Amino acid sequence: MIAIVDYGLGNLRSIYNALVRVNAAPEIVREPEGLAEADGVVVPGVGAFGRCMEKLSRFGDPLYDVRKAGTPMLGICIGLQVLFEKSQESPEARGLGWISGQVVRLPEDVNIPHMGWNNLSIKKPVDLLDGVVDGDMFYFVHSYYCLPIDRSVIAATTDYGTDVTAMISKDNLTATQFHPEKSGQKGLRILENFVRSTRC
């Protein structure tokens, strides 16, 4: 079972339907204890960093246990940003802190929010990018982007007024700034690769 974390924010139906399309067995999990038996965990989300962390906080310890156990995890959009220590969007809020660094606002000389298709520049080979090549297009909706201190966790970037972290990968943790569930066949390929990783 792949658990989709329902902490009260995010379009859960689109990621649920996309996982069904790649022959997964997704389940929307509304209570923290529901993560214990998951073969994989997806953390989606939309909205402000602080509000997301407020809602996600009750899942904090179970998510940490899942990560420590080596269960494959996939963060999407704000599900990437909450992995970091802090965000300029909500200076008073603390992120999960699993990735050292912060989340900052996109440059003022580009349209904000960034909403549309952008191509990926792959920085390191990771299993979830199997079948994806430089230049493939993915769908983004965001106003902030992640700056990891350790650049080696960056799996892919995109150019939007600056070098934007589009995907990170570290151990059993992968997360994307773009929405694979809204990115056509290439997005489905990433989800298919994630599902495959849960069955290894």
C-alpha positions as CSV (number, residue, x, y, z in Angstrom):
1,M,0.0,0.0,0.0
2,I,1.2,3.5,-0.8
3,A,0.0,6.0,1.8
4,I,-0.9,9.5,0.6
5,V,-0.7,11.7,3.7
6,D,-3.9,13.7,4.2
7,Y,-3.0,16.5,6.6
8,G,-5.8,18.8,5.5
9,L,-4.1,20.5,2.6
10,G,-3.5,19.6,-1.1
11,N,-5.2,18.1,-4.0
12,L,-5.2,14.5,-3.0
13,R,-7.5,13.2,-5.7
14,S,-5.1,14.0,-8.6
15,I,-2.1,12.2,-7.0
16,Y,-4.4,9.3,-6.0
17,N,-5.8,8.9,-9.6
18,A,-2.3,9.2,-11.1
19,L,-1.0,6.4,-8.8
20,V,-3.9,4.2,-9.8
21,R,-3.0,4.8,-13.4
22,V,0.5,3.3,-12.8
23,N,-1.1,0.2,-11.1
24,A,-0.3,1.2,-7.6
25,A,-2.6,0.6,-4.5
26,P,-2.8,4.1,-3.0
27,E,-4.7,4.9,0.2
28,I,-5.4,8.3,1.6
29,V,-4.3,8.2,5.2
30,R,-5.8,10.7,7.6
31,E,-4.4,9.4,10.9
32,P,-0.7,9.1,11.7
33,E,-0.9,5.5,12.8
34,G,-2.0,4.6,9.2
35,L,1.6,5.1,8.0
36,A,3.1,2.2,9.9
37,E,2.2,-0.5,7.4
38,A,2.8,1.6,4.2
39,D,5.2,0.3,1.6
40,G,5.7,3.8,0.4
41,V,4.6,7.3,1.5
42,V,3.6,10.4,-0.6
43,V,3.5,13.8,1.1
44,P,1.7,16.2,-1.3
45,G,0.6,19.7,-0.4
46,V,-0.3,23.3,-1.5
47,G,-0.4,26.6,0.3
48,A,1.8,28.5,2.7
49,F,4.8,26.8,4.4
50,G,3.7,27.7,7.9
51,R,0.2,26.5,7.5
52,C,1.4,23.2,6.1
53,M,3.8,22.7,9.0
54,E,1.0,23.4,11.4
55,K,-1.2,20.8,9.8
56,L,1.6,18.3,9.2
57,S,3.0,18.5,12.8
58,R,0.9,15.6,14.1
59,F,2.4,13.3,11.4
60,G,6.0,14.4,12.4
61,D,7.1,11.4,14.5
62,P,5.4,8.7,12.3
63,L,7.0,10.3,9.2
64,Y,10.4,10.3,10.9
65,D,9.9,6.6,11.8
66,V,9.0,5.8,8.2
67,R,12.1,7.5,6.9
68,K,14.3,5.8,9.5
69,A,12.9,2.4,8.5
70,G,14.0,3.0,4.9
71,T,10.5,3.1,3.4
72,P,10.5,5.0,0.1
73,M,9.1,8.5,0.5
74,L,8.0,11.0,-2.1
75,G,7.4,14.7,-1.4
76,I,5.5,16.9,-4.0
77,C,5.6,20.7,-4.2
78,I,5.2,22.0,-0.6
79,G,6.0,18.3,0.3
80,L,9.5,19.1,-0.9
81,Q,9.8,22.5,0.9
82,V,8.7,21.2,4.3
83,L,11.7,18.9,4.3
84,F,14.0,21.9,4.8
85,E,14.7,23.8,8.0
86,K,12.9,27.1,7.3
87,S,11.2,29.2,4.7
88,Q,11.2,33.0,3.9
89,E,7.4,32.5,3.4
90,S,6.8,31.8,7.1
91,P,9.9,32.9,9.1
92,E,8.3,31.8,12.4
93,A,7.7,28.2,11.3
94,R,10.2,25.4,11.5
95,G,10.3,22.7,8.8
96,L,11.0,19.0,9.3
97,G,14.8,19.8,9.0
98,W,15.6,16.6,7.2
99,I,17.5,18.6,4.5
100,S,19.8,21.4,5.7
101,G,19.0,24.7,4.0
102,Q,16.1,27.0,3.5
103,V,13.3,27.9,1.1
104,V,13.5,31.3,-0.5
105,R,11.3,33.5,-2.8
106,L,11.7,33.4,-6.6
107,P,13.5,36.4,-8.1
108,E,11.4,39.5,-8.5
109,D,12.1,39.8,-12.2
110,V,10.0,36.7,-13.1
111,N,6.3,36.1,-13.0
112,I,5.3,34.9,-9.5
113,P,3.9,32.4,-8.9
114,H,5.8,30.3,-11.4
115,M,2.9,28.4,-13.1
116,G,3.5,26.3,-16.1
117,W,5.8,23.9,-17.9
118,N,9.6,24.0,-17.6
119,N,12.3,21.6,-18.7
120,L,14.5,19.6,-16.3
121,S,18.3,19.6,-16.2
122,I,19.4,16.4,-14.6
123,K,22.2,16.7,-12.2
124,K,22.7,13.1,-11.0
125,P,21.2,9.7,-11.9
126,V,18.5,8.5,-9.5
127,D,16.1,5.6,-9.9
128,L,13.0,7.9,-10.1
129,L,14.4,9.6,-13.2
130,D,14.7,6.4,-15.1
131,G,13.2,7.1,-18.5
132,V,13.5,10.9,-18.1
133,V,16.1,12.9,-20.0
134,D,17.4,16.4,-20.0
135,G,14.9,18.8,-21.5
136,D,11.8,16.8,-20.6
137,M,9.0,19.1,-19.4
138,F,7.2,19.1,-16.1
139,Y,4.4,21.2,-14.6
140,F,5.3,23.7,-11.8
141,V,3.1,25.9,-9.5
142,H,5.1,27.7,-6.8
143,S,6.5,31.0,-5.5
144,Y,9.4,29.7,-3.5
145,Y,12.2,27.3,-4.1
146,C,14.7,25.3,-2.0
147,L,18.4,26.0,-1.4
148,P,20.0,23.0,0.1
149,I,23.4,23.5,1.8
150,D,24.6,20.2,0.5
151,R,24.2,20.5,-3.3
152,S,24.8,16.8,-3.8
153,V,21.2,16.1,-2.8
154,I,20.0,17.9,-6.0
155,A,18.9,15.4,-8.6
156,A,17.5,18.0,-11.1
157,T,17.0,21.7,-11.6
158,T,15.1,24.0,-13.8
159,D,15.8,27.5,-15.0
160,Y,13.3,30.2,-13.9
161,G,15.2,33.4,-13.4
162,T,17.7,31.4,-11.4
163,D,18.7,27.8,-10.9
164,V,15.7,26.3,-9.2
165,T,15.9,23.0,-7.3
166,A,13.4,20.8,-9.1
167,M,14.1,17.5,-7.4
168,I,16.1,16.2,-4.5
169,S,17.2,12.7,-3.6
170,K,18.8,11.4,-0.4
171,D,18.7,7.8,0.7
172,N,15.0,6.7,0.7
173,L,13.8,10.3,0.3
174,T,12.9,11.9,-3.0
175,A,10.9,15.1,-3.6
176,T,9.9,17.3,-6.5
177,Q,9.1,20.9,-6.8
178,F,7.0,20.1,-9.9
179,H,3.8,18.1,-9.9
180,P,4.4,14.6,-11.5
181,E,0.7,13.9,-11.3
182,K,0.0,16.8,-13.6
183,S,3.0,16.3,-15.9
184,G,1.7,13.9,-18.5
185,Q,3.5,10.7,-19.5
186,K,6.8,11.7,-18.1
187,G,5.2,12.5,-14.7
188,L,3.5,9.2,-14.7
189,R,6.9,7.6,-15.4
190,I,8.3,9.1,-12.3
191,L,5.4,7.8,-10.3
192,E,5.7,4.4,-11.9
193,N,9.4,4.4,-10.9
194,F,8.4,5.4,-7.3
195,V,5.9,2.5,-7.1
196,R,8.6,0.1,-8.4
197,S,10.9,1.3,-5.6
198,T,8.3,0.3,-3.0
199,R,8.3,-3.3,-4.3
200,C,12.0,-3.9,-4.2
